[in-house]
Amino acid sequence: MVTYRLSLGANYRYSDAVLLRGGIAFDQSPVRSAQLTDPAFPDSSRVWYSLGLNYRFDKHSSIDAAYSYVTFKDAPVDYTSGCTPLSQPAPATAKRLTASTRPISSLSVLRTTTNSDGIAT
């Protein structure tokens, strides 16, 4: 099975010191069947919204900051587990559930300095 990720991003030079970044991405879930979606690990397609900036202090020093917000589509669950620990009768199975996942967000900051040869230190 083939899955895909589509993304689009752009940079905008606001000034000599500030570079702004933005982007959006769509991640297709590799799980295509409600029978394969485990309620413990619901996977679904997601959309990423990202913003970032680079601030250059001088020729050899800069800082990057980025923020991403990820939304998930609801994942239909029609999962039956064949696992029966200690040979006990199989428990009732979860049928026709929808696993909703909350959006997540993250913030990253990276400081970079370079020597006179342009090598990161």
C-alpha positions in Angstrom: 0.0 0.0 0.0 1.2 3.5 -0.9 0.5 6.5 1.4 1.5 10.0 0.7 2.4 13.3 2.4 1.7 16.6 0.7 3.3 19.7 2.0 3.8 23.3 0.9 5.9 25.9 2.6 7.3 29.4 2.0 10.0 31.7 3.4 9.6 35.5 3.5 12.6 37.8 4.2 11.1 40.4 6.4 14.4 42.2 7.0 18.1 41.5 7.0 17.8 39.9 10.4 14.4 38.2 10.2 13.2 35.4 8.0 9.6 34.2 8.4 8.4 30.7 7.5 5.1 29.1 7.1 3.7 25.8 5.9 1.0 23.3 5.7 1.1 19.5 5.3 -1.3 16.6 4.9 -0.2 13.2 6.2 -2.3 10.3 5.0 -2.8 7.5 7.5 -1.4 4.1 6.4 -4.3 2.4 8.2 -7.2 2.3 5.7 -9.5 -0.2 7.4 -11.7 0.2 10.5 -10.9 -3.5 11.2 -7.2 -2.7 11.4 -7.5 0.4 13.6 -6.6 -0.6 17.1 -8.4 1.4 19.8 -5.2 1.6 21.8 -3.3 3.2 18.9 -5.8 4.9 16.7 -4.1 6.3 13.6 -5.7 8.8 11.3 -4.8 11.2 8.6 -3.5 14.5 9.9 -3.0 18.1 8.8 0.0 20.1 10.1 0.1 23.9 10.3 3.5 25.4 11.0 5.0 28.8 11.5 8.6 29.7 12.1 11.2 32.4 12.1 15.0 32.8 11.9 16.6 35.8 13.6 20.2 36.5 12.7 22.1 38.3 15.4 25.2 38.8 13.3 27.1 37.1 10.5 27.9 34.0 12.6 25.0 33.7 15.0 21.2 33.1 14.6 18.3 31.5 16.3 15.4 29.5 14.8 12.0 29.0 16.4 9.1 27.0 15.0 5.6 26.1 16.1 3.4 23.3 14.7 -0.2 22.6 15.3 -1.5 19.1 14.2 -5.1 18.1 13.7 -6.3 14.5 13.3 -9.3 13.2 11.4 -11.6 10.9 13.4 -10.6 7.3 13.1 -13.4 4.7 12.7 -12.7 1.6 14.8 -14.3 -1.9 14.1 -11.5 -3.9 15.8 -11.7 -7.5 17.0 -8.8 -8.9 19.0 -8.1 -12.6 18.7 -5.8 -12.4 21.7 -7.1 -14.6 24.6 -4.5 -14.5 27.4 -4.3 -17.7 29.5 -6.8 -19.4 27.2 -9.7 -17.4 28.6 -12.8 -16.8 26.5 -12.5 -13.8 24.3 -14.0 -10.6 25.7 -16.7 -8.7 24.0 -15.2 -6.7 21.1 -15.4 -3.0 20.4 -17.6 -2.4 17.4 -18.3 0.7 15.4 -16.5 3.1 17.6 -14.9 6.4 16.6 -11.6 7.2 18.1 -11.3 11.0 18.4 -7.8 12.4 18.9 -7.1 15.9 20.2 -4.9 18.4 18.3 -1.3 18.6 19.4 1.1 21.4 19.1 4.9 21.8 19.6 7.4 24.6 19.8 11.1 24.2 18.9 14.0 26.7 19.4 17.5 26.2 17.9 20.4 28.5 18.3 23.2 28.3 15.7 26.6 29.9 15.7 29.2 29.6 13.0 33.0 30.3 12.9 34.6 32.5 10.3 34.7 29.6 7.9 30.9 29.2 8.1 31.1 25.9 10.1 28.5 25.5 12.8 30.0 25.4 16.3 
